[in-house]
């Protein structure tokens, strides 16, 4: 006979699964290079860009370090930093 597992909020199983993972630290004795943060992307008004979801567009507004406003032809979208899915052409 099987027993049912209860998954109540704050329960033992659910609580253990929802804890955030700690970032991995680089050991000084490691033979591998320490991870580096990628350089932040900068866009200017008039730059032609491509986005993985929206396609080809042109930057029409910039909020330094926060977001860019891009005209994709059929829609205008505000893309938030760090611009993971957007590249400058």
PDB file of N, CA, C and O in Angstrom:
ATOM      1  N   UNK A   1       0.831  -1.168   0.000  1.00  0.00           N
ATOM      2  CA  UNK A   1       0.000   0.000   0.000  1.00  0.00           C
ATOM      3  C   UNK A   1       0.892   1.254   0.000  1.00  0.00           C
ATOM      4  O   UNK A   1       1.837   1.332   0.786  1.00  0.00           O
ATOM      5  N   UNK A   2       0.611   2.209  -0.849  1.00  0.00           N
ATOM      6  CA  UNK A   2       1.401   3.426  -0.961  1.00  0.00           C
ATOM      7  C   UNK A   2       0.842   4.499  -0.047  1.00  0.00           C
ATOM      8  O   UNK A   2      -0.367   4.585   0.170  1.00  0.00           O
ATOM      9  N   UNK A   3       1.734   5.310   0.483  1.00  0.00           N
ATOM     10  CA  UNK A   3       1.291   6.421   1.315  1.00  0.00           C
ATOM     11  C   UNK A   3       1.469   7.708   0.530  1.00  0.00           C
ATOM     12  O   UNK A   3       2.415   7.840  -0.246  1.00  0.00           O
ATOM     13  N   UNK A   4       0.582   8.638   0.724  1.00  0.00           N
ATOM     14  CA  UNK A   4       0.630   9.911   0.014  1.00  0.00           C
ATOM     15  C   UNK A   4       1.595  10.860   0.719  1.00  0.00           C
ATOM     16  O   UNK A   4       1.639  10.904   1.948  1.00  0.00           O
ATOM     17  N   UNK A   5       2.356  11.607  -0.045  1.00  0.00           N
ATOM     18  CA  UNK A   5       3.266  12.608   0.502  1.00  0.00           C
ATOM     19  C   UNK A   5       2.535  13.934   0.498  1.00  0.00           C
ATOM     20  O   UNK A   5       2.006  14.360  -0.529  1.00  0.00           O
ATOM     21  N   UNK A   6       2.507  14.576   1.636  1.00  0.00           N
ATOM     22  CA  UNK A   6       1.812  15.852   1.743  1.00  0.00           C
ATOM     23  C   UNK A   6       2.767  16.975   1.368  1.00  0.00           C
ATOM     24  O   UNK A   6       3.896  17.015   1.857  1.00  0.00           O
ATOM     25  N   UNK A   7       2.336  17.870   0.522  1.00  0.00           N
ATOM     26  CA  UNK A   7       3.185  18.995   0.099  1.00  0.00           C
ATOM     27  C   UNK A   7       2.535  20.298   0.513  1.00  0.00           C
ATOM     28  O   UNK A   7       2.141  21.104  -0.329  1.00  0.00           O
ATOM     29  N   UNK A   8       2.427  20.499   1.810  1.00  0.00           N
ATOM     30  CA  UNK A   8       1.845  21.729   2.332  1.00  0.00           C
ATOM     31  C   UNK A   8       2.872  22.845   2.270  1.00  0.00           C
ATOM     32  O   UNK A   8       4.068  22.584   2.397  1.00  0.00           O
ATOM     33  N   UNK A   9       2.427  24.101   2.075  1.00  0.00           N
ATOM     34  CA  UNK A   9       3.380  25.210   2.105  1.00  0.00           C
ATOM     35  C   UNK A   9       4.091  25.244   3.454  1.00  0.00           C
ATOM     36  O   UNK A   9       3.457  25.172   4.507  1.00  0.00           O
ATOM     37  N   UNK A  10       5.387  25.353   3.407  1.00  0.00           N
ATOM     38  CA  UNK A  10       6.172  25.365   4.628  1.00  0.00           C
ATOM     39  C   UNK A  10       6.442  23.975   5.169  1.00  0.00           C
ATOM     40  O   UNK A  10       7.044  23.830   6.233  1.00  0.00           O
ATOM     41  N   UNK A  11       6.002  22.945   4.446  1.00  0.00           N
ATOM     42  CA  UNK A  11       6.250  21.580   4.873  1.00  0.00           C
ATOM     43  C   UNK A  11       7.717  21.227   4.748  1.00  0.00           C
ATOM     44  O   UNK A  11       8.492  21.977   4.156  1.00  0.00           O
ATOM     45  N   UNK A  12       8.097  20.099   5.297  1.00  0.00           N
ATOM     46  CA  UNK A  12       9.502  19.717   5.326  1.00  0.00           C
ATOM     47  C   UNK A  12      10.080  19.520   3.931  1.00  0.00           C
ATOM     48  O   UNK A  12      11.179  19.999   3.649  1.00  0.00           O
ATOM     49  N   UNK A  13       9.370  18.833   3.063  1.00  0.00           N
ATOM     50  CA  UNK A  13       9.883  18.565   1.725  1.00  0.00           C
ATOM     51  C   UNK A  13       9.890  19.843   0.882  1.00  0.00           C
ATOM     52  O   UNK A  13      10.898  20.165   0.253  1.00  0.00           O
ATOM     53  N   UNK A  14       8.785  20.562   0.867  1.00  0.00           N
ATOM     54  CA  UNK A  14       8.689  21.774   0.064  1.00  0.00           C
ATOM     55  C   UNK A  14       9.656  22.837   0.561  1.00  0.00           C
ATOM     56  O   UNK A  14      10.262  23.551  -0.238  1.00  0.00           O
ATOM     57  N   UNK A  15       9.805  22.946   1.883  1.00  0.00           N
ATOM     58  CA  UNK A  15      10.729  23.926   2.448  1.00  0.00           C
ATOM     59  C   UNK A  15      12.164  23.650   2.037  1.00  0.00           C
ATOM     60  O   UNK A  15      12.920  24.582   1.763  1.00  0.00           O
ATOM     61  N   UNK A  16      12.543  22.398   1.991  1.00  0.00           N
ATOM     62  CA  UNK A  16      13.911  22.041   1.612  1.00  0.00           C
ATOM     63  C   UNK A  16      14.160  22.293   0.138  1.00  0.00           C
ATOM     64  O   UNK A  16      15.291  22.593  -0.243  1.00  0.00           O
ATOM     65  N   UNK A  17      13.152  22.182  -0.695  1.00  0.00           N
ATOM     66  CA  UNK A  17      13.323  22.334  -2.135  1.00  0.00           C
ATOM     67  C   UNK A  17      13.325  23.783  -2.583  1.00  0.00           C
ATOM     68  O   UNK A  17      13.847  24.081  -3.657  1.00  0.00           O
ATOM     69  N   UNK A  18      12.764  24.694  -1.806  1.00  0.00           N
ATOM     70  CA  UNK A  18      12.629  26.076  -2.251  1.00  0.00           C
ATOM     71  C   UNK A  18      13.688  27.004  -1.697  1.00  0.00           C
ATOM     72  O   UNK A  18      13.616  28.209  -1.936  1.00  0.00           O
ATOM     73  N   UNK A  19      14.676  26.494  -0.961  1.00  0.00           N
ATOM     74  CA  UNK A  19      15.742  27.351  -0.454  1.00  0.00           C
ATOM     75  C   UNK A  19      16.627  27.782  -1.625  1.00  0.00           C
ATOM     76  O   UNK A  19      16.947  26.965  -2.489  1.00  0.00           O
ATOM     77  N   UNK A  20      17.030  29.073  -1.665  1.00  0.00           N
ATOM     78  CA  UNK A  20      17.896  29.521  -2.759  1.00  0.00           C
ATOM     79  C   UNK A  20      19.281  28.903  -2.647  1.00  0.00           C
ATOM     80  O   UNK A  20      19.806  28.703  -1.552  1.00  0.00           O
ATOM     81  N   UNK A  21      19.845  28.613  -3.778  1.00  0.00           N
ATOM     82  CA  UNK A  21      21.186  28.020  -3.817  1.00  0.00           C
ATOM     83  C   UNK A  21      22.226  29.111  -3.596  1.00  0.00           C
ATOM     84  O   UNK A  21      22.091  30.222  -4.108  1.00  0.00           O
ATOM     85  N   UNK A  22      23.250  28.790  -2.841  1.00  0.00           N
ATOM     86  CA  UNK A  22      24.340  29.737  -2.599  1.00  0.00           C
ATOM     87  C   UNK A  22      25.250  29.763  -3.829  1.00  0.00           C
ATOM     88  O   UNK A  22      25.475  28.722  -4.447  1.00  0.00           O
ATOM     89  N   UNK A  23      25.773  30.930  -4.192  1.00  0.00           N
ATOM     90  CA  UNK A  23      26.682  30.979  -5.345  1.00  0.00           C
ATOM     91  C   UNK A  23      27.952  30.203  -5.036  1.00  0.00           C
ATOM     92  O   UNK A  23      28.430  30.194  -3.902  1.00  0.00           O
ATOM     93  N   UNK A  24      28.489  29.555  -6.055  1.00  0.00           N
ATOM     94  CA  UNK A  24      29.712  28.776  -5.878  1.00  0.00           C
ATOM     95  C   UNK A  24      30.897  29.724  -5.825  1.00  0.00           C
ATOM     96  O   UNK A  24      31.006  30.651  -6.628  1.00  0.00           O
ATOM     97  N   UNK A  25      31.776  29.480  -4.877  1.00  0.00           N
ATOM     98  CA  UNK A  25      32.948  30.339  -4.762  1.00  0.00           C
ATOM     99  C   UNK A  25      34.135  29.678  -5.455  1.00  0.00           C
ATOM    100  O   UNK A  25      34.206  28.454  -5.571  1.00  0.00           O
ATOM    101  N   UNK A  26      35.045  30.498  -5.901  1.00  0.00           N
ATOM    102  CA  UNK A  26      36.238  30.009  -6.597  1.00  0.00           C
ATOM    103  C   UNK A  26      37.312  29.674  -5.573  1.00  0.00           C
ATOM    104  O   UNK A  26      37.649  30.510  -4.734  1.00  0.00           O
ATOM    105  N   UNK A  27      37.845  28.482  -5.630  1.00  0.00           N
ATOM    106  CA  UNK A  27      38.901  28.079  -4.712  1.00  0.00           C
ATOM    107  C   UNK A  27      40.249  28.554  -5.242  1.00  0.00           C
ATOM    108  O   UNK A  27      40.529  28.394  -6.430  1.00  0.00           O
ATOM    109  N   UNK A  28      41.091  29.137  -4.384  1.00  0.00           N
ATOM    110  CA  UNK A  28      42.394  29.630  -4.841  1.00  0.00           C
ATOM    111  C   UNK A  28      43.293  28.528  -5.384  1.00  0.00           C
ATOM    112  O   UNK A  28      44.163  28.797  -6.212  1.00  0.00           O
ATOM    113  N   UNK A  29      43.098  27.292  -4.933  1.00  0.00           N
ATOM    114  CA  UNK A  29      43.935  26.195  -5.399  1.00  0.00           C
ATOM    115  C   UNK A  29      43.417  25.543  -6.680  1.00  0.00           C
ATOM    116  O   UNK A  29      44.003  24.572  -7.159  1.00  0.00           O
ATOM    117  N   UNK A  30      42.332  26.065  -7.233  1.00  0.00           N
ATOM    118  CA  UNK A  30      41.744  25.491  -8.433  1.00  0.00           C
ATOM    119  C   UNK A  30      42.623  25.734  -9.653  1.00  0.00           C
ATOM    120  O   UNK A  30      43.179  26.822  -9.800  1.00  0.00           O
ATOM    121  N   UNK A  31      42.760  24.738 -10.535  1.00  0.00           N
ATOM    122  CA  UNK A  31      43.564  24.934 -11.744  1.00  0.00           C
ATOM    123  C   UNK A  31      42.819  25.735 -12.826  1.00  0.00           C
ATOM    124  O   UNK A  31      43.406  26.092 -13.848  1.00  0.00           O
ATOM    125  N   UNK A  32      41.542  26.013 -12.603  1.00  0.00           N
ATOM    126  CA  UNK A  32      40.738  26.738 -13.579  1.00  0.00           C
ATOM    127  C   UNK A  32      40.713  28.223 -13.247  1.00  0.00           C
ATOM    128  O   UNK A  32      40.874  28.612 -12.091  1.00  0.00           O
ATOM    129  N   UNK A  33      40.512  29.037 -14.256  1.00  0.00           N
ATOM    130  CA  UNK A  33      40.451  30.482 -14.048  1.00  0.00           C
ATOM    131  C   UNK A  33      39.184  30.854 -13.288  1.00  0.00           C
ATOM    132  O   UNK A  33      38.159  30.180 -13.391  1.00  0.00           O
ATOM    133  N   UNK A  34      39.275  31.926 -12.534  1.00  0.00           N
ATOM    134  CA  UNK A  34      38.120  32.422 -11.790  1.00  0.00           C
ATOM    135  C   UNK A  34      37.101  32.965 -12.778  1.00  0.00           C
ATOM    136  O   UNK A  34      37.483  33.588 -13.769  1.00  0.00           O
ATOM    137  N   UNK A  35      35.801  32.742 -12.531  1.00  0.00           N
ATOM    138  CA  UNK A  35      34.785  33.274 -13.446  1.00  0.00           C
ATOM    139  C   UNK A  35      34.772  34.802 -13.393  1.00  0.00           C
ATOM    140  O   UNK A  35      34.951  35.403 -12.334  1.00  0.00           O
ATOM    141  N   UNK A  36      34.558  35.408 -14.546  1.00  0.00           N
ATOM    142  CA  UNK A  36      34.485  36.864 -14.630  1.00  0.00           C
ATOM    143  C   UNK A  36      33.102  37.268 -15.104  1.00  0.00           C
ATOM    144  O   UNK A  36      32.449  36.550 -15.861  1.00  0.00           O
ATOM    145  N   UNK A  37      32.679  38.416 -14.650  1.00  0.00           N
ATOM    146  CA  UNK A  37      31.378  38.930 -15.071  1.00  0.00           C
ATOM    147  C   UNK A  37      31.505  39.492 -16.486  1.00  0.00           C
ATOM    148  O   UNK A  37      32.496  40.154 -16.795  1.00  0.00           O
ATOM    149  N   UNK A  38      30.514  39.239 -17.353  1.00  0.00           N
ATOM    150  CA  UNK A  38      30.584  39.798 -18.706  1.00  0.00           C
ATOM    151  C   UNK A  38      30.480  41.321 -18.666  1.00  0.00           C
ATOM    152  O   UNK A  38      29.851  41.890 -17.773  1.00  0.00           O
ATOM    153  N   UNK A  39      31.100  41.963 -19.636  1.00  0.00           N
ATOM    154  CA  UNK A  39      31.046  43.424 -19.721  1.00  0.00           C
ATOM    155  C   UNK A  39      29.610  43.868 -19.982  1.00  0.00           C
ATOM    156  O   UNK A  39      28.907  43.249 -20.780  1.00  0.00           O
ATOM    157  N   UNK A  40      29.170  44.934 -19.318  1.00  0.00           N
ATOM    158  CA  UNK A  40      27.795  45.385 -19.540  1.00  0.00           C
ATOM    159  C   UNK A  40      27.612  45.912 -20.965  1.00  0.00           C
ATOM    160  O   UNK A  40      28.520  46.515 -21.537  1.00  0.00           O
ATOM    161  N   UNK A  41      26.440  45.677 -21.520  1.00  0.00           N
ATOM    162  CA  UNK A  41      26.153  46.133 -22.877  1.00  0.00           C
ATOM    163  C   UNK A  41      25.651  47.571 -22.830  1.00  0.00           C
ATOM    164  O   UNK A  41      24.872  47.941 -21.952  1.00  0.00           O
ATOM    165  N   UNK A  42      26.108  48.373 -23.783  1.00  0.00           N
ATOM    166  CA  UNK A  42      25.683  49.766 -23.871  1.00  0.00           C
ATOM    167  C   UNK A  42      25.065  49.995 -25.247  1.00  0.00           C
ATOM    168  O   UNK A  42      25.613  49.568 -26.264  1.00  0.00           O
ATOM    169  N   UNK A  43      23.934  50.664 -25.267  1.00  0.00           N
ATOM    170  CA  UNK A  43      23.241  50.980 -26.511  1.00  0.00           C
ATOM    171  C   UNK A  43      23.016  52.476 -26.587  1.00  0.00           C
ATOM    172  O   UNK A  43      22.850  53.142 -25.565  1.00  0.00           O
ATOM    173  N   UNK A  44      23.013  53.001 -27.800  1.00  0.00           N
ATOM    174  CA  UNK A  44      22.762  54.417 -28.043  1.00  0.00           C
ATOM    175  C   UNK A  44      21.541  54.554 -28.939  1.00  0.00           C
ATOM    176  O   UNK A  44      21.180  53.626 -29.663  1.00  0.00           O
ATOM    177  N   UNK A  45      20.915  55.710 -28.882  1.00  0.00           N
ATOM    178  CA  UNK A  45      19.761  55.974 -29.736  1.00  0.00           C
ATOM    179  C   UNK A  45      20.198  55.862 -31.190  1.00  0.00           C
ATOM    180  O   UNK A  45      21.194  56.460 -31.597  1.00  0.00           O
ATOM    181  N   UNK A  46      19.452  55.095 -31.965  1.00  0.00           N
ATOM    182  CA  UNK A  46      19.761  54.895 -33.372  1.00  0.00           C
ATOM    183  C   UNK A  46      20.464  53.580 -33.663  1.00  0.00           C
ATOM    184  O   UNK A  46      20.568  53.190 -34.826  1.00  0.00           O
ATOM    185  N   UNK A  47      20.948  52.886 -32.643  1.00  0.00           N
ATOM    186  CA  UNK A  47      21.610  51.593 -32.856  1.00  0.00           C
ATOM    187  C   UNK A  47      20.609  50.578 -33.387  1.00  0.00           C
ATOM    188  O   UNK A  47      19.468  50.512 -32.930  1.00  0.00           O
ATOM    189  N   UNK A  48      21.052  49.791 -34.352  1.00  0.00           N
ATOM    190  CA  UNK A  48      20.223  48.702 -34.862  1.00  0.00           C
ATOM    191  C   UNK A  48      20.547  47.466 -34.035  1.00  0.00           C
ATOM    192  O   UNK A  48      21.716  47.130 -33.840  1.00  0.00           O
ATOM    193  N   UNK A  49      19.494  46.780 -33.541  1.00  0.00           N
ATOM    194  CA  UNK A  49      19.678  45.637 -32.649  1.00  0.00           C
ATOM    195  C   UNK A  49      18.829  44.464 -33.120  1.00  0.00           C
ATOM    196  O   UNK A  49      17.906  44.616 -33.920  1.00  0.00           O
ATOM    197  N   UNK A  50      19.169  43.301 -32.602  1.00  0.00           N
ATOM    198  CA  UNK A  50      18.342  42.127 -32.818  1.00  0.00           C
ATOM    199  C   UNK A  50      18.033  41.514 -31.455  1.00  0.00           C
ATOM    200  O   UNK A  50      18.881  41.473 -30.564  1.00  0.00           O
ATOM    201  N   UNK A  51      16.807  41.043 -31.319  1.00  0.00           N
ATOM    202  CA  UNK A  51      16.349  40.450 -30.064  1.00  0.00           C
ATOM    203  C   UNK A  51      15.871  39.035 -30.359  1.00  0.00           C
ATOM    204  O   UNK A  51      15.242  38.793 -31.389  1.00  0.00           O
ATOM    205  N   UNK A  52      16.168  38.091 -29.453  1.00  0.00           N
ATOM    206  CA  UNK A  52      15.811  36.692 -29.664  1.00  0.00           C
ATOM    207  C   UNK A  52      14.309  36.470 -29.789  1.00  0.00           C
ATOM    208  O   UNK A  52      13.881  35.531 -30.461  1.00  0.00           O
ATOM    209  N   UNK A  53      13.505  37.312 -29.159  1.00  0.00           N
ATOM    210  CA  UNK A  53      12.046  37.133 -29.186  1.00  0.00           C
ATOM    211  C   UNK A  53      11.387  38.060 -30.204  1.00  0.00           C
ATOM    212  O   UNK A  53      10.531  37.625 -30.974  1.00  0.00           O
ATOM    213  N   UNK A  54      11.784  39.354 -30.213  1.00  0.00           N
ATOM    214  CA  UNK A  54      11.096  40.361 -31.029  1.00  0.00           C
ATOM    215  C   UNK A  54      11.699  40.555 -32.413  1.00  0.00           C
ATOM    216  O   UNK A  54      11.021  41.084 -33.293  1.00  0.00           O
ATOM    217  N   UNK A  55      12.942  40.151 -32.641  1.00  0.00           N
ATOM    218  CA  UNK A  55      13.552  40.281 -33.949  1.00  0.00           C
ATOM    219  C   UNK A  55      14.362  41.547 -34.108  1.00  0.00           C
ATOM    220  O   UNK A  55      14.969  42.034 -33.155  1.00  0.00           O
ATOM    221  N   UNK A  56      14.367  42.084 -35.334  1.00  0.00           N
ATOM    222  CA  UNK A  56      15.166  43.246 -35.701  1.00  0.00           C
ATOM    223  C   UNK A  56      14.485  44.530 -35.261  1.00  0.00           C
ATOM    224  O   UNK A  56      13.274  44.683 -35.420  1.00  0.00           O
ATOM    225  N   UNK A  57      15.268  45.461 -34.702  1.00  0.00           N
ATOM    226  CA  UNK A  57      14.693  46.726 -34.254  1.00  0.00           C
ATOM    227  C   UNK A  57      15.731  47.816 -34.180  1.00  0.00           C
ATOM    228  O   UNK A  57      16.911  47.597 -34.451  1.00  0.00           O
ATOM    229  N   UNK A  58      15.261  49.023 -33.799  1.00  0.00           N
ATOM    230  CA  UNK A  58      16.140  50.186 -33.665  1.00  0.00           C
ATOM    231  C   UNK A  58      15.868  50.844 -32.324  1.00  0.00           C
ATOM    232  O   UNK A  58      14.717  51.031 -31.930  1.00  0.00           O
ATOM    233  N   UNK A  59      16.960  51.198 -31.616  1.00  0.00           N
ATOM    234  CA  UNK A  59      16.854  51.824 -30.301  1.00  0.00           C
ATOM    235  C   UNK A  59      16.330  53.245 -30.469  1.00  0.00           C
ATOM    236  O   UNK A  59      16.882  54.026 -31.245  1.00  0.00           O
ATOM    237  N   UNK A  60      15.249  53.586 -29.732  1.00  0.00           N
ATOM    238  CA  UNK A  60      14.676  54.930 -29.818  1.00  0.00           C
ATOM    239  C   UNK A  60      14.755  55.674 -28.485  1.00  0.00           C
ATOM    240  O   UNK A  60      14.430  56.859 -28.414  1.00  0.00           O
ATOM    241  N   UNK A  61      15.189  54.977 -27.426  1.00  0.00           N
ATOM    242  CA  UNK A  61      15.340  55.621 -26.120  1.00  0.00           C
ATOM    243  C   UNK A  61      16.252  54.806 -25.231  1.00  0.00           C
ATOM    244  O   UNK A  61      16.295  53.579 -25.316  1.00  0.00           O
ATOM    245  N   UNK A  62      16.996  55.519 -24.357  1.00  0.00           N
ATOM    246  CA  UNK A  62      17.938  54.834 -23.471  1.00  0.00           C
ATOM    247  C   UNK A  62      17.784  55.382 -22.062  1.00  0.00           C
ATOM    248  O   UNK A  62      17.808  56.595 -21.854  1.00  0.00           O
ATOM    249  N   UNK A  63      17.624  54.483 -21.092  1.00  0.00           N
ATOM    250  CA  UNK A  63      17.682  54.829 -19.678  1.00  0.00           C
ATOM    251  C   UNK A  63      18.974  54.187 -19.168  1.00  0.00           C
ATOM    252  O   UNK A  63      19.035  52.967 -19.015  1.00  0.00           O
ATOM    253  N   UNK A  64      19.994  54.986 -18.907  1.00  0.00           N
ATOM    254  CA  UNK A  64      21.339  54.481 -18.594  1.00  0.00           C
ATOM    255  C   UNK A  64      21.325  53.405 -17.516  1.00  0.00           C
ATOM    256  O   UNK A  64      20.907  53.643 -16.383  1.00  0.00           O
ATOM    257  N   UNK A  65      21.793  52.206 -17.896  1.00  0.00           N
ATOM    258  CA  UNK A  65      21.926  51.100 -16.964  1.00  0.00           C
ATOM    259  C   UNK A  65      20.630  50.455 -16.527  1.00  0.00           C
ATOM    260  O   UNK A  65      20.656  49.498 -15.753  1.00  0.00           O
ATOM    261  N   UNK A  66      19.487  50.953 -17.002  1.00  0.00           N
ATOM    262  CA  UNK A  66      18.197  50.420 -16.550  1.00  0.00           C
ATOM    263  C   UNK A  66      17.468  49.704 -17.680  1.00  0.00           C
ATOM    264  O   UNK A  66      17.112  48.534 -17.541  1.00  0.00           O
ATOM    265  N   UNK A  67      17.242  50.392 -18.793  1.00  0.00           N
ATOM    266  CA  UNK A  67      16.462  49.815 -19.881  1.00  0.00           C
ATOM    267  C   UNK A  67      16.692  50.585 -21.175  1.00  0.00           C
ATOM    268  O   UNK A  67      17.251  51.681 -21.169  1.00  0.00           O
ATOM    269  N   UNK A  68      16.255  49.999 -22.277  1.00  0.00           N
ATOM    270  CA  UNK A  68      16.238  50.682 -23.567  1.00  0.00           C
ATOM    271  C   UNK A  68      14.852  50.521 -24.164  1.00  0.00           C
ATOM    272  O   UNK A  68      14.186  49.508 -23.947  1.00  0.00           O
ATOM    273  N   UNK A  69      14.424  51.513 -24.909  1.00  0.00           N
ATOM    274  CA  UNK A  69      13.160  51.459 -25.631  1.00  0.00           C
ATOM    275  C   UNK A  69      13.492  51.178 -27.080  1.00  0.00           C
ATOM    276  O   UNK A  69      14.237  51.930 -27.708  1.00  0.00           O
ATOM    277  N   UNK A  70      12.938  50.088 -27.620  1.00  0.00           N
ATOM    278  CA  UNK A  70      13.283  49.643 -28.963  1.00  0.00           C
ATOM    279  C   UNK A  70      12.032  49.565 -29.816  1.00  0.00           C
ATOM    280  O   UNK A  70      11.006  49.041 -29.382  1.00  0.00           O
ATOM    281  N   UNK A  71      12.122  50.094 -31.045  1.00  0.00           N
ATOM    282  CA  UNK A  71      11.034  50.011 -32.013  1.00  0.00           C
ATOM    283  C   UNK A  71      11.308  48.814 -32.915  1.00  0.00           C
ATOM    284  O   UNK A  71      12.279  48.807 -33.672  1.00  0.00           O
ATOM    285  N   UNK A  72      10.444  47.797 -32.828  1.00  0.00           N
ATOM    286  CA  UNK A  72      10.599  46.596 -33.640  1.00  0.00           C
ATOM    287  C   UNK A  72       9.700  46.615 -34.872  1.00  0.00           C
ATOM    288  O   UNK A  72       9.502  45.579 -35.506  1.00  0.00           O
ATOM    289  N   UNK A  73       9.161  47.763 -35.212  1.00  0.00           N
ATOM    290  CA  UNK A  73       8.293  47.876 -36.380  1.00  0.00           C
ATOM    291  C   UNK A  73       6.843  47.648 -36.009  1.00  0.00           C
ATOM    292  O   UNK A  73       6.023  48.558 -36.133  1.00  0.00           O
ATOM    293  N   UNK A  74       6.515  46.463 -35.560  1.00  0.00           N
ATOM    294  CA  UNK A  74       5.132  46.149 -35.197  1.00  0.00           C
ATOM    295  C   UNK A  74       4.830  46.516 -33.745  1.00  0.00           C
ATOM    296  O   UNK A  74       3.663  46.624 -33.367  1.00  0.00           O
ATOM    297  N   UNK A  75       5.855  46.707 -32.936  1.00  0.00           N
ATOM    298  CA  UNK A  75       5.649  47.028 -31.520  1.00  0.00           C
ATOM    299  C   UNK A  75       6.869  47.757 -30.967  1.00  0.00           C
ATOM    300  O   UNK A  75       7.984  47.620 -31.471  1.00  0.00           O
ATOM    301  N   UNK A  76       6.623  48.534 -29.918  1.00  0.00           N
ATOM    302  CA  UNK A  76       7.714  49.169 -29.182  1.00  0.00           C
ATOM    303  C   UNK A  76       7.814  48.464 -27.842  1.00  0.00           C
ATOM    304  O   UNK A  76       6.820  48.303 -27.135  1.00  0.00           O
ATOM    305  N   UNK A  77       9.013  48.051 -27.503  1.00  0.00           N
ATOM    306  CA  UNK A  77       9.219  47.305 -26.265  1.00  0.00           C
ATOM    307  C   UNK A  77      10.298  47.966 -25.424  1.00  0.00           C
ATOM    308  O   UNK A  77      11.277  48.497 -25.947  1.00  0.00           O
ATOM    309  N   UNK A  78      10.103  47.924 -24.115  1.00  0.00           N
ATOM    310  CA  UNK A  78      11.106  48.404 -23.160  1.00  0.00           C
ATOM    311  C   UNK A  78      11.873  47.177 -22.685  1.00  0.00           C
ATOM    312  O   UNK A  78      11.319  46.332 -21.982  1.00  0.00           O
ATOM    313  N   UNK A  79      13.134  47.072 -23.061  1.00  0.00           N
ATOM    314  CA  UNK A  79      13.973  45.927 -22.739  1.00  0.00           C
ATOM    315  C   UNK A  79      14.844  46.304 -21.539  1.00  0.00           C
ATOM    316  O   UNK A  79      15.576  47.294 -21.576  1.00  0.00           O
ATOM    317  N   UNK A  80      14.754  45.501 -20.479  1.00  0.00           N
ATOM    318  CA  UNK A  80      15.482  45.786 -19.253  1.00  0.00           C
ATOM    319  C   UNK A  80      16.914  45.263 -19.309  1.00  0.00           C
ATOM    320  O   UNK A  80      17.205  44.269 -19.975  1.00  0.00           O
ATOM    321  N   UNK A  81      17.802  45.957 -18.593  1.00  0.00           N
ATOM    322  CA  UNK A  81      19.186  45.527 -18.458  1.00  0.00           C
ATOM    323  C   UNK A  81      19.206  44.223 -17.677  1.00  0.00           C
ATOM    324  O   UNK A  81      18.413  44.093 -16.745  1.00  0.00           O
ATOM    325  N   UNK A  82      20.027  43.276 -17.978  1.00  0.00           N
ATOM    326  CA  UNK A  82      21.334  43.252 -18.627  1.00  0.00           C
ATOM    327  C   UNK A  82      21.277  42.889 -20.103  1.00  0.00           C
ATOM    328  O   UNK A  82      22.312  42.548 -20.676  1.00  0.00           O
ATOM    329  N   UNK A  83      20.126  42.946 -20.739  1.00  0.00           N
ATOM    330  CA  UNK A  83      19.988  42.742 -22.182  1.00  0.00           C
ATOM    331  C   UNK A  83      20.516  41.394 -22.643  1.00  0.00           C
ATOM    332  O   UNK A  83      21.246  41.324 -23.632  1.00  0.00           O
ATOM    333  N   UNK A  84      20.161  40.329 -21.947  1.00  0.00           N
ATOM    334  CA  UNK A  84      20.684  38.985 -22.255  1.00  0.00           C
ATOM    335  C   UNK A  84      20.272  38.513 -23.644  1.00  0.00           C
ATOM    336  O   UNK A  84      21.037  37.804 -24.297  1.00  0.00           O
ATOM    337  N   UNK A  85      19.086  38.887 -24.111  1.00  0.00           N
ATOM    338  CA  UNK A  85      18.592  38.383 -25.390  1.00  0.00           C
ATOM    339  C   UNK A  85      18.743  39.397 -26.524  1.00  0.00           C
ATOM    340  O   UNK A  85      18.221  39.172 -27.616  1.00  0.00           O
ATOM    341  N   UNK A  86      19.446  40.506 -26.289  1.00  0.00           N
ATOM    342  CA  UNK A  86      19.555  41.555 -27.300  1.00  0.00           C
ATOM    343  C   UNK A  86      21.022  41.819 -27.626  1.00  0.00           C
ATOM    344  O   UNK A  86      21.861  41.906 -26.730  1.00  0.00           O
ATOM    345  N   UNK A  87      21.324  41.946 -28.921  1.00  0.00           N
ATOM    346  CA  UNK A  87      22.683  42.252 -29.360  1.00  0.00           C
ATOM    347  C   UNK A  87      22.660  43.386 -30.369  1.00  0.00           C
ATOM    348  O   UNK A  87      21.693  43.561 -31.111  1.00  0.00           O
ATOM    349  N   UNK A  88      23.756  44.164 -30.383  1.00  0.00           N
ATOM    350  CA  UNK A  88      23.894  45.276 -31.314  1.00  0.00           C
ATOM    351  C   UNK A  88      24.422  44.742 -32.642  1.00  0.00           C
ATOM    352  O   UNK A  88      25.300  43.879 -32.661  1.00  0.00           O
ATOM    353  N   UNK A  89      23.888  45.252 -33.751  1.00  0.00           N
ATOM    354  CA  UNK A  89      24.358  44.841 -35.081  1.00  0.00           C
ATOM    355  C   UNK A  89      25.354  45.834 -35.618  1.00  0.00           C
ATOM    356  O   UNK A  89      25.862  45.660 -36.726  1.00  0.00           O
TER     357      UNK A  89
END
